[in-house]
Amino acid sequence: MFESGSAAAVVAEPVDARADTVRALQARIRGMQRNRLDTRAIPTHPALGDLLPGGALAAGGRYQVTASTTLALALLQGPSAAGAWCAIVGLPDIGVEAAAGLGIDLERLVLVPHPGQQWMSVVSALVDVVSVVLVKPPVREGRARVPEAAAGKLAARLRQREAVLVSLGEWPQTDAALTVSESAWVGLGSGFGHLTARQVTASSVSASWQGRAKSRRLWLPGVDQQVAPVEPRVRDIVPLRSVAP
């Protein structure tokens, strides 16, 4: 059912109607380290705080990320570093090495790569035992379609359990929607070299900001494979001219 031995991440097998598999997963997590944080404001990656209402993830909150798996994973870094359990559902190609490189603790990470048709039930069950769930909703007719009624029930469960949902794709009524644009890779010369880092513009919109968007330039990732803000170069900073009284 689960990987054993020295494996770090806890990986659940494909789950369809077998609720006993999910219950076994719940029991295993409850028997291990603590999975809840002691605050309603859950810190995320320091470089992403400005893109979230209140500067952090909120217990019971729902967040949408489009166009960047790395950005979605980075949101899990803060809770994981603080000791929280996280889960990733519906991303069979996710690289655990990349997750570890971003600072996610694999010993407190649950992977459900193939949740099957009961994916919403799997997410709901995981919400009971982990602090943050990253899910990629199934794509139908070219877009992720999440039933409004099911999303509403899950929202109530998130508030009750004080957990956080991060959706890699469209999700109804989120607290903030993040995306990336203006991507540019660094490292290639004139037909030679290796890609070493990528700069993007990360943007976020939230109803609490009355429709206004916030954005910042990020390394996603930098040459050290970390997410970080792009600092302005010295030559790009224009000094203020002194004004005589």
Protein Blocks (a to p, Z undefined) as FASTA:
>chain_A
ZZghjbfbdcddddfklmklmmmmmmmmmmmccfbdcbfbdcddfklmmmpghhiacehi
acddehiaklmmmmmmmmmmnopacddehiakbcfklmmmnopafklcccdfbgojmlmm
mmmmmmmmmmbdcdddddeehiacddfklmmmmmmmmmmnopacddedddehifbdcdde
hiacehiaehiajdfbdcdddddddfklnopacddddddddfkopacdddddfklpccdd
dddZZ
